[in-house]
Amino acid sequence: MKKLLFALVALVAMTVMSCNKTSTNLSDDPKEMVSQLDENLKAGDGNKFVTMLGDVKTKAISFVKDNPGKAKEYLQAAQKFLVDNKAKVSELLGKISDSGLAQKAEGLINDLGNQDVTKLLDNIPGL
């Protein structure tokens, strides 16, 4: 189970680093985080949006040790946003010219949007 946590952290780190962007100042509050995601989606910058999705995943993982309930709430808020805005997100991803980045973005979308958050968190030690 520890391997899963380390694999998730490594995946997020590689994804964020590959975007060549600095991390956003992502809020710890799920509602504010969703508002930030919405602003980035409306801005139409696919690279920045993908970077922010990586930051969401990283922040949720950072909550796991000290506050697993918050990690779950955070991921569920991101997941609901992605499901509710699936068409807009797909359209934005379709505008990313870097095919490697677009593939990584699809991976993040799948991780955050398609998995049962409870099952994902159940596989992380300490929950």
DSSP file with accessible surface (Angstrom, degrees, kcal/mol):
  #  RESIDUE AA STRUCTURE BP1 BP2  ACC     N-H-->O    O-->H-N    N-H-->O    O-->H-N    TCO  KAPPA ALPHA  PHI   PSI    X-CA   Y-CA   Z-CA
    1    1 A M     >        0   0  144      0, 0.0     4,-1.6     0, 0.0     3,-0.2   0.000 360.0 360.0 360.0 -34.9    0.0    0.0    0.0
    2    2 A K  H  >  +     0   0  148      1,-0.2     4,-2.6     2,-0.2     5,-0.2   0.850 360.0  60.1 -63.6 -32.8    2.9    2.3    0.7
    3    3 A K  H  > S+     0   0  179      1,-0.2     4,-2.6     2,-0.2    -1,-0.2   0.882 101.7  52.9 -60.9 -38.3    4.0    1.6   -2.9
    4    4 A L  H  > S+     0   0   58      2,-0.2     4,-2.6   119,-0.2    -1,-0.2   0.936 109.4  48.2 -62.8 -45.3    0.7    3.0   -4.2
    5    5 A L  H  X S+     0   0   41     -4,-1.6     4,-2.5     1,-0.2    -2,-0.2   0.939 113.8  46.3 -61.1 -46.4    1.2    6.2   -2.2
    6    6 A F  H  X S+     0   0  140     -4,-2.6     4,-2.6     1,-0.2    -1,-0.2   0.888 111.7  52.1 -65.3 -36.4    4.8    6.6   -3.5
    7    7 A A  H  X S+     0   0   58     -4,-2.6     4,-2.6    -5,-0.2    -1,-0.2   0.917 110.0  48.8 -65.4 -41.5    3.7    5.8   -7.0
    8    8 A L  H  X S+     0   0   20     -4,-2.6     4,-2.4     2,-0.2     5,-0.2   0.928 112.5  47.9 -63.1 -44.2    0.9    8.5   -6.9
    9    9 A V  H  X S+     0   0   68     -4,-2.5     4,-2.6     1,-0.2    -2,-0.2   0.933 113.2  48.1 -62.8 -43.7    3.4   11.1   -5.5
   10   10 A A  H  X S+     0   0   49     -4,-2.6     4,-2.7     2,-0.2     5,-0.2   0.918 111.0  51.2 -63.7 -42.1    5.9   10.2   -8.2
   11   11 A L  H  X S+     0   0   64     -4,-2.6     4,-2.4     2,-0.2    -1,-0.2   0.935 112.4  45.3 -60.8 -46.4    3.3   10.4  -10.9
   12   12 A V  H  X S+     0   0    1     -4,-2.4     4,-2.9     2,-0.2     5,-0.3   0.933 112.6  50.9 -65.0 -43.6    2.1   13.8   -9.8
   13   13 A A  H  X S+     0   0   43     -4,-2.6     4,-2.5    -5,-0.2     5,-0.2   0.931 112.3  46.5 -61.1 -43.5    5.7   15.2   -9.4
   14   14 A M  H  X S+     0   0  121     -4,-2.7     4,-2.1    -5,-0.2    -1,-0.2   0.904 113.4  49.3 -66.0 -40.5    6.6   14.0  -12.9
   15   15 A T  H  X S+     0   0    9     -4,-2.4     4,-0.9    -5,-0.2    -2,-0.2   0.944 113.4  45.0 -64.5 -47.4    3.5   15.4  -14.4
   16   16 A V  H ><>S+     0   0   19     -4,-2.9     3,-0.8     1,-0.2     5,-0.7   0.926 114.1  49.3 -64.8 -42.5    3.8   18.8  -12.8
   17   17 A M  H ><5S+     0   0  138     -4,-2.5     3,-1.4    -5,-0.3    -1,-0.2   0.887 106.7  56.6 -64.6 -35.6    7.5   19.0  -13.6
   18   18 A S  H 3<5S+     0   0   39     -4,-2.1    -1,-0.2     1,-0.3    -2,-0.2   0.715  96.4  64.2 -71.0 -18.5    6.9   18.1  -17.3
   19   19 A C  T <<5S-     0   0   11     -4,-0.9    -1,-0.3    -3,-0.8    -2,-0.2   0.606  96.9-139.7 -79.0 -11.0    4.5   21.0  -17.7
   20   20 A N  T < 5 +     0   0  148     -3,-1.4     2,-0.3    -4,-0.4    -3,-0.1   0.850  62.0 119.1  54.7  36.6    7.3   23.4  -17.1
   21   21 A K      < -     0   0   90     -5,-0.7    -1,-0.2    26,-0.1     2,-0.2  -0.943  66.3-115.4-126.2 152.7    5.1   25.6  -15.0
   22   22 A T        -     0   0  129     -2,-0.3    29,-0.0     1,-0.1    -5,-0.0  -0.517  45.6 -89.7 -81.7 156.9    5.3   26.6  -11.4
   23   23 A S        -     0   0   72     -2,-0.2    -1,-0.1     1,-0.1     2,-0.1  -0.325  40.5-121.4 -64.3 147.1    2.7   25.5   -9.0
   24   24 A T        -     0   0   32     27,-0.1     2,-1.8    24,-0.1    -1,-0.1  -0.400  29.6-102.2 -78.9 164.9   -0.3   27.6   -8.5
   25   25 A N        -     0   0  153     -2,-0.1     2,-0.3     2,-0.0    -1,-0.1  -0.598  52.8-168.6 -86.7  76.9   -1.3   29.0   -5.1
   26   26 A L        -     0   0   12     -2,-1.8     7,-0.1     1,-0.1     2,-0.1  -0.493  17.6-119.7 -76.5 133.3   -3.9   26.4   -4.7
   27   27 A S        -     0   0   19     -2,-0.3    -1,-0.1     2,-0.1     6,-0.1  -0.344   3.0-140.4 -69.8 149.2   -6.4   26.8   -1.8
   28   28 A D  S    S+     0   0   76     -2,-0.1    -1,-0.1     4,-0.0    -2,-0.0   0.668  83.1  90.2 -78.9 -18.6   -6.7   24.2    0.9
   29   29 A D  S  > S-     0   0   64      1,-0.1     4,-2.7     2,-0.0     5,-0.2  -0.687  75.0-143.8 -82.9 124.6  -10.5   24.8    0.9
   30   30 A P  H  > S+     0   0    7      0, 0.0     4,-2.3     0, 0.0     5,-0.2   0.876  99.2  51.5 -56.7 -39.5  -12.2   22.5   -1.6
   31   31 A K  H  > S+     0   0  178      1,-0.2     4,-1.9     2,-0.2     5,-0.1   0.913 112.7  45.0 -65.8 -41.3  -14.8   25.2   -2.6
   32   32 A E  H  > S+     0   0  115      2,-0.2     4,-2.4     1,-0.2    -1,-0.2   0.886 110.8  54.6 -69.0 -36.5  -12.1   27.7   -3.3
   33   33 A M  H  X S+     0   0    0     -4,-2.7     4,-2.6     2,-0.2    -2,-0.2   0.930 108.0  49.2 -61.3 -43.2  -10.1   25.1   -5.2
   34   34 A V  H  X S+     0   0   40     -4,-2.3     4,-2.7     1,-0.2    -1,-0.2   0.914 109.6  52.2 -63.2 -39.7  -13.1   24.4   -7.4
   35   35 A S  H  X S+     0   0   61     -4,-1.9     4,-2.4     1,-0.2    -1,-0.2   0.910 109.9  49.1 -62.0 -40.7  -13.5   28.1   -8.0
   36   36 A Q  H  X S+     0   0   47     -4,-2.4     4,-2.2     2,-0.2    -2,-0.2   0.900 110.4  50.4 -66.0 -41.2   -9.8   28.3   -9.0
   37   37 A L  H  X S+     0   0    0     -4,-2.6     4,-2.5     2,-0.2    -2,-0.2   0.932 110.4  50.6 -60.1 -43.4  -10.2   25.3  -11.4
   38   38 A D  H  X S+     0   0   41     -4,-2.7     4,-2.7     1,-0.2    -2,-0.2   0.913 108.8  51.0 -61.8 -43.5  -13.3   27.0  -12.9
   39   39 A E  H  X S+     0   0  124     -4,-2.4     4,-1.8     1,-0.2    -1,-0.2   0.918 112.3  46.8 -60.0 -44.0  -11.3   30.2  -13.4
   40   40 A N  H  X>S+     0   0   15     -4,-2.2     4,-0.9     2,-0.2     5,-0.8   0.871 111.3  51.2 -67.6 -36.6   -8.5   28.3  -15.2
   41   41 A L  H ><5S+     0   0   13     -4,-2.5     3,-0.8     1,-0.2    -2,-0.2   0.941 111.8  46.8 -64.4 -44.8  -11.0   26.4  -17.3
   42   42 A K  H 3<5S+     0   0  150     -4,-2.7    -2,-0.2     1,-0.2    -1,-0.2   0.818 104.4  61.9 -67.1 -29.7  -12.7   29.6  -18.4
   43   43 A A  H 3<5S-     0   0   77     -4,-1.8    -1,-0.2    -5,-0.2    -2,-0.2   0.761 100.6-138.3 -68.5 -24.8   -9.3   31.2  -19.1
   44   44 A G  T <<5 +     0   0   40     -4,-0.9     2,-1.0    -3,-0.8    -3,-0.1   0.637  53.7 139.8  79.8  15.0   -8.6   28.5  -21.7
   45   45 A D     >< -     0   0   59     -5,-0.8     4,-2.4     1,-0.2    -1,-0.2  -0.783  30.5-172.2 -94.6  99.0   -5.0   27.9  -20.9
   46   46 A G  H  > S+     0   0    9     -2,-1.0     4,-2.6     1,-0.2     5,-0.2   0.881  82.0  52.7 -59.6 -40.9   -4.7   24.1  -21.2
   47   47 A N  H  > S+     0   0   60      1,-0.2     4,-2.3     2,-0.2    -1,-0.2   0.931 111.9  45.1 -62.7 -44.9   -1.1   24.0  -19.8
   48   48 A K  H  > S+     0   0   94      2,-0.2     4,-2.4     1,-0.2    -1,-0.2   0.899 112.5  51.9 -66.9 -38.5   -2.1   26.0  -16.7
   49   49 A F  H  X S+     0   0    0     -4,-2.4     4,-2.2     2,-0.2    -2,-0.2   0.929 110.3  47.8 -64.3 -44.2   -5.2   23.9  -16.2
   50   50 A V  H  X S+     0   0    0     -4,-2.6     4,-2.1     2,-0.2    -1,-0.2   0.914 110.8  52.0 -63.5 -41.7   -3.3   20.6  -16.4
   51   51 A T  H  X S+     0   0    1     -4,-2.3     4,-2.1     1,-0.2    -1,-0.2   0.927 109.1  50.7 -60.1 -42.0   -0.7   22.0  -14.0
   52   52 A M  H  X S+     0   0    1     -4,-2.4     4,-2.4     1,-0.2    -1,-0.2   0.894 106.1  54.3 -66.2 -37.8   -3.4   22.9  -11.6
   53   53 A L  H  X S+     0   0    0     -4,-2.2     4,-2.1     1,-0.2    -1,-0.2   0.912 108.3  50.1 -61.1 -40.5   -5.0   19.4  -11.8
   54   54 A G  H  X S+     0   0    0     -4,-2.1     4,-2.6     1,-0.2    -1,-0.2   0.908 109.6  51.2 -62.1 -39.0   -1.6   18.0  -10.8
   55   55 A D  H  X S+     0   0   13     -4,-2.1     4,-2.9     2,-0.2    -2,-0.2   0.879 106.8  54.0 -65.9 -37.2   -1.5   20.4   -7.9
   56   56 A V  H  X S+     0   0    0     -4,-2.4     4,-2.5     2,-0.2    -1,-0.2   0.944 111.0  45.4 -61.0 -47.2   -4.9   19.3   -6.8
   57   57 A K  H  X S+     0   0    7     -4,-2.1     4,-2.2     1,-0.2    -2,-0.2   0.930 113.8  49.1 -63.8 -43.3   -3.8   15.7   -6.7
   58   58 A T  H  X S+     0   0   66     -4,-2.6     4,-2.1     1,-0.2    -1,-0.2   0.920 111.6  48.9 -62.5 -44.1   -0.6   16.6   -4.9
   59   59 A K  H  X S+     0   0   50     -4,-2.9     4,-1.3     2,-0.2    -1,-0.2   0.915 109.7  51.7 -64.8 -41.4   -2.4   18.6   -2.3
   60   60 A A  H >X S+     0   0    1     -4,-2.5     4,-0.8     1,-0.2     3,-0.5   0.924 109.4  50.2 -61.4 -41.9   -4.9   15.9   -1.7
   61   61 A I  H >X S+     0   0   24     -4,-2.2     3,-0.9     1,-0.2     4,-0.5   0.889 105.7  56.9 -63.9 -35.3   -2.1   13.4   -1.1
   62   62 A S  H 3X S+     0   0   71     -4,-2.1     4,-0.5     1,-0.2     3,-0.3   0.797 104.6  53.2 -67.5 -24.6   -0.5   15.8    1.3
   63   63 A F  H <X S+     0   0   23     -4,-1.3     4,-3.1    -3,-0.5     8,-0.3   0.698  87.9  84.3 -78.1 -20.9   -3.7   15.8    3.4
   64   64 A V  H << S+     0   0    8     -3,-0.9    -1,-0.2    -4,-0.8    -2,-0.2   0.890  89.9  45.1 -54.3 -46.1   -3.8   12.0    3.6
   65   65 A K  H  < S+     0   0  184     -4,-0.5    -1,-0.2    -3,-0.3    -2,-0.1   0.938 126.9  24.5 -67.3 -49.2   -1.4   11.7    6.6
   66   66 A D  H  < S+     0   0  140     -4,-0.5    -2,-0.2     1,-0.2    -1,-0.2   0.742 138.2  16.2 -91.8 -26.8   -2.8   14.4    8.9
   67   67 A N    >X  +     0   0   78     -4,-3.1     4,-1.9    -5,-0.1     3,-0.6  -0.521  57.5 171.5-150.8  76.0   -6.4   14.7    7.7
   68   68 A P  H 3> S+     0   0   45      0, 0.0     4,-2.3     0, 0.0     5,-0.2   0.837  82.2  58.8 -60.3 -31.6   -7.7   11.8    5.5
   69   69 A G  H 3> S+     0   0   47      1,-0.2     4,-2.5     2,-0.2     5,-0.2   0.904 106.3  48.2 -63.0 -39.1  -11.3   13.2    5.6
   70   70 A K  H <> S+     0   0   55     -3,-0.6     4,-2.8     2,-0.2    -1,-0.2   0.881 108.2  54.8 -68.7 -37.5  -10.1   16.4    4.1
   71   71 A A  H  X S+     0   0    0     -4,-1.9     4,-2.5    -8,-0.3     5,-0.2   0.936 110.8  45.7 -59.8 -44.3   -8.2   14.5    1.4
   72   72 A K  H  X S+     0   0   74     -4,-2.3     4,-2.7     2,-0.2    -2,-0.2   0.935 113.5  48.4 -64.9 -45.9  -11.4   12.7    0.5
   73   73 A E  H  X S+     0   0  105     -4,-2.5     4,-2.2     1,-0.2    -2,-0.2   0.906 112.1  50.3 -60.3 -41.1  -13.4   15.9    0.5
   74   74 A Y  H  X S+     0   0    0     -4,-2.8     4,-2.1     2,-0.2    -2,-0.2   0.937 113.0  44.3 -64.2 -48.4  -10.8   17.6   -1.7
   75   75 A L  H  X S+     0   0   11     -4,-2.5     4,-2.8     1,-0.2    -1,-0.2   0.880 112.1  53.0 -66.6 -37.5  -10.7   14.8   -4.2
   76   76 A Q  H  X S+     0   0   82     -4,-2.7     4,-2.7    -5,-0.2    -1,-0.2   0.895 108.1  50.7 -65.3 -37.8  -14.5   14.5   -4.3
   77   77 A A  H  X S+     0   0   23     -4,-2.2     4,-2.2     2,-0.2    -2,-0.2   0.923 113.2  45.6 -64.3 -43.2  -14.8   18.2   -5.0
   78   78 A A  H  X S+     0   0    0     -4,-2.1     4,-2.5     2,-0.2    -2,-0.2   0.919 112.7  51.1 -64.8 -42.7  -12.3   18.0   -7.9
   79   79 A Q  H  X S+     0   0   39     -4,-2.8     4,-2.5     2,-0.2     5,-0.2   0.931 109.7  49.0 -61.5 -45.6  -14.0   14.9   -9.2
   80   80 A K  H  X S+     0   0  128     -4,-2.7     4,-2.9     1,-0.2     5,-0.2   0.918 110.6  51.8 -61.4 -41.9  -17.5   16.6   -9.2
   81   81 A F  H  X S+     0   0   10     -4,-2.2     4,-1.6     1,-0.2    -1,-0.2   0.933 111.2  47.1 -59.9 -45.9  -16.0   19.6  -11.0
   82   82 A L  H  < S+     0   0    8     -4,-2.5    -2,-0.2     2,-0.2    -1,-0.2   0.897 114.4  46.3 -65.7 -39.8  -14.5   17.4  -13.7
   83   83 A V  H >< S+     0   0   86     -4,-2.5     3,-1.2     1,-0.2     4,-0.2   0.933 113.7  48.4 -67.2 -44.2  -17.7   15.4  -14.1
   84   84 A D  H 3< S+     0   0   95     -4,-2.9    -1,-0.2     1,-0.3    -2,-0.2   0.757 121.4  36.0 -66.7 -25.4  -19.9   18.5  -14.2
   85   85 A N  T 3X S+     0   0   28     -4,-1.6     4,-2.7    -5,-0.2     5,-0.3  -0.009  76.5 129.6-118.0  29.1  -17.6   20.2  -16.8
   86   86 A K  H <> S+     0   0  141     -3,-1.2     4,-2.6     1,-0.2     5,-0.2   0.884  73.5  48.2 -54.7 -45.3  -16.6   17.2  -18.8
   87   87 A A  H  > S+     0   0   79     -4,-0.2     4,-2.3     1,-0.2    -1,-0.2   0.931 113.9  45.9 -64.8 -44.5  -17.4   18.7  -22.2
   88   88 A K  H  > S+     0   0  113      2,-0.2     4,-2.4     1,-0.2    -1,-0.2   0.898 113.6  49.5 -65.4 -40.4  -15.5   22.0  -21.5
   89   89 A V  H  X S+     0   0    3     -4,-2.7     4,-2.8     2,-0.2     5,-0.2   0.934 111.1  49.4 -65.0 -44.7  -12.5   20.1  -20.1
   90   90 A S  H  X S+     0   0   63     -4,-2.6     4,-1.9    -5,-0.3    -2,-0.2   0.906 110.9  50.5 -60.2 -41.5  -12.4   17.8  -23.2
   91   91 A E  H  X S+     0   0  123     -4,-2.3     4,-0.7    -5,-0.2    -1,-0.2   0.926 111.2  48.2 -62.7 -43.9  -12.6   20.8  -25.5
   92   92 A L  H >< S+     0   0    9     -4,-2.4     3,-1.2     1,-0.2     4,-0.3   0.926 110.7  50.5 -63.6 -43.1   -9.7   22.5  -23.6
   93   93 A L  H >< S+     0   0   10     -4,-2.8     3,-1.3     1,-0.3    -1,-0.2   0.843 103.0  61.0 -64.6 -31.8   -7.6   19.4  -23.7
   94   94 A G  H 3< S+     0   0   68     -4,-1.9    -1,-0.3     1,-0.2    -2,-0.2   0.717  99.4  57.2 -66.8 -18.4   -8.3   19.2  -27.4
   95   95 A K  T << S+     0   0  142     -3,-1.2     2,-0.5    -4,-0.7    -1,-0.2   0.526  77.6 108.7 -89.6  -7.2   -6.6   22.6  -27.9
   96   96 A I    <   -     0   0   19     -3,-1.3     6,-0.1    -4,-0.3   -51,-0.0  -0.606  53.3-163.6 -73.8 121.3   -3.3   21.5  -26.3
   97   97 A S        +     0   0  126     -2,-0.5     2,-0.8     1,-0.1    -1,-0.2   0.787  68.5  83.6 -79.0 -27.1   -0.8   21.3  -29.1
   98   98 A D     >  -     0   0   89      1,-0.2     4,-2.5     2,-0.1     5,-0.2  -0.671  65.2-161.5 -80.2 107.9    1.8   19.2  -27.2
   99   99 A S  H  > S+     0   0   89     -2,-0.8     4,-2.2     1,-0.2    -1,-0.2   0.851  88.5  54.8 -63.7 -33.3    0.6   15.6  -27.6
  100  100 A G  H  > S+     0   0   24      2,-0.2     4,-2.1     1,-0.2    -1,-0.2   0.926 110.5  45.5 -63.7 -44.1    2.7   14.4  -24.7
  101  101 A L  H  > S+     0   0   11      2,-0.2     4,-2.6     1,-0.2    -2,-0.2   0.905 110.5  54.1 -66.4 -38.8    1.1   16.9  -22.4
  102  102 A A  H  X S+     0   0   24     -4,-2.5     4,-2.3     1,-0.2    -2,-0.2   0.908 108.6  49.2 -63.0 -39.4   -2.3   16.1  -23.7
  103  103 A Q  H  X S+     0   0  146     -4,-2.2     4,-2.0     2,-0.2    -1,-0.2   0.911 111.5  48.5 -65.9 -41.8   -1.8   12.4  -22.9
  104  104 A K  H  X S+     0   0   92     -4,-2.1     4,-2.2     2,-0.2    -2,-0.2   0.891 109.8  53.3 -65.0 -36.9   -0.6   13.3  -19.4
  105  105 A A  H  X S+     0   0    0     -4,-2.6     4,-2.8     1,-0.2    -2,-0.2   0.923 106.5  51.7 -63.7 -43.2   -3.6   15.5  -19.0
  106  106 A E  H  X S+     0   0   84     -4,-2.3     4,-2.7     1,-0.2    -1,-0.2   0.899 108.2  53.0 -59.7 -39.8   -5.9   12.7  -20.0
  107  107 A G  H  X S+     0   0   30     -4,-2.0     4,-2.6     2,-0.2    -1,-0.2   0.919 110.2  46.5 -61.6 -43.8   -4.2   10.5  -17.3
  108  108 A L  H  X S+     0   0    3     -4,-2.2     4,-2.8     2,-0.2     5,-0.3   0.918 111.9  51.0 -64.3 -42.1   -4.9   13.1  -14.7
  109  109 A I  H  X S+     0   0   22     -4,-2.8     4,-3.2     1,-0.2     5,-0.5   0.932 112.0  47.2 -60.8 -44.5   -8.5   13.6  -15.7
  110  110 A N  H  X>S+     0   0   68     -4,-2.7     4,-1.7    -5,-0.2     5,-0.6   0.917 113.2  48.5 -63.6 -43.8   -9.0    9.8  -15.6
  111  111 A D  H  <5S+     0   0   36     -4,-2.6     4,-0.4    -5,-0.2    -2,-0.2   0.927 123.1  31.8 -61.1 -45.6   -7.3    9.6  -12.2
  112  112 A L  H  <5S+     0   0    7     -4,-2.8    -2,-0.2    -5,-0.2    -1,-0.2   0.808 128.9  34.3 -84.8 -31.0   -9.3   12.4  -10.7
  113  113 A G  H  <5S+     0   0    7     -4,-3.2    -3,-0.2    -5,-0.3    -2,-0.2   0.759 119.4  38.1-100.7 -25.3  -12.6   12.1  -12.6
  114  114 A N  T  <5S+     0   0  106     -4,-1.7     2,-0.2    -5,-0.5    -3,-0.1   0.616  93.7  85.2-107.0 -16.3  -13.2    8.4  -13.2
  115  115 A Q  S   <S-     0   0   76     -5,-0.6     2,-0.7    -4,-0.4     3,-0.1  -0.613  84.2-108.7 -88.7 151.2  -12.1    6.6  -10.1
  116  116 A D     >  -     0   0   79     -2,-0.2     4,-2.4     1,-0.2     5,-0.2  -0.680  27.8-149.5 -73.3 114.1  -14.1    6.1   -7.0
  117  117 A V  H  > S+     0   0    5     -2,-0.7     4,-2.9     1,-0.2     5,-0.2   0.884  94.5  55.5 -57.0 -39.8  -12.4    8.4   -4.6
  118  118 A T  H  > S+     0   0   42      1,-0.2     4,-2.3     2,-0.2    -1,-0.2   0.932 109.2  46.0 -61.4 -44.3  -13.3    6.2   -1.6
  119  119 A K  H  > S+     0   0  138      2,-0.2     4,-1.0     1,-0.2    -1,-0.2   0.906 112.4  51.7 -64.7 -41.2  -11.6    3.2   -3.3
  120  120 A L  H >< S+     0   0   24     -4,-2.4     3,-0.7     1,-0.2    -2,-0.2   0.952 114.2  42.4 -60.1 -47.7   -8.6    5.2   -4.2
  121  121 A L  H >< S+     0   0    8     -4,-2.9     3,-1.7     1,-0.2    -1,-0.2   0.827 104.7  64.9 -71.6 -29.8   -8.2    6.5   -0.6
  122  122 A D  H 3< S+     0   0   96     -4,-2.3    -1,-0.2     1,-0.3    -2,-0.2   0.784  98.8  55.8 -62.8 -24.5   -8.9    3.0    0.9
  123  123 A N  T << S+     0   0   82     -4,-1.0    -1,-0.3    -3,-0.7  -118,-0.2   0.449  89.0  90.6 -87.4  -0.6   -5.7    1.8   -0.7
  124  124 A I  S X  S-     0   0    4     -3,-1.7     3,-1.2    -4,-0.1  -122,-0.1  -0.840  86.8-110.3 -98.2 129.5   -3.6    4.5    0.9
  125  125 A P  T 3  S+     0   0   43      0, 0.0    -2,-0.1     0, 0.0    -1,-0.1  -0.193  97.7  32.3 -58.0 147.0   -2.1    3.5    4.3
  126  126 A G  T 3         0   0   78      1,-0.3    -4,-0.1    -4,-0.1    -2,-0.0   0.408 360.0 360.0  90.2  -1.2   -3.5    5.1    7.4
  127  127 A L    <         0   0   77     -3,-1.2    -1,-0.3    -6,-0.2   -62,-0.0  -0.754 360.0 360.0-103.9 360.0   -7.0    5.6    6.1
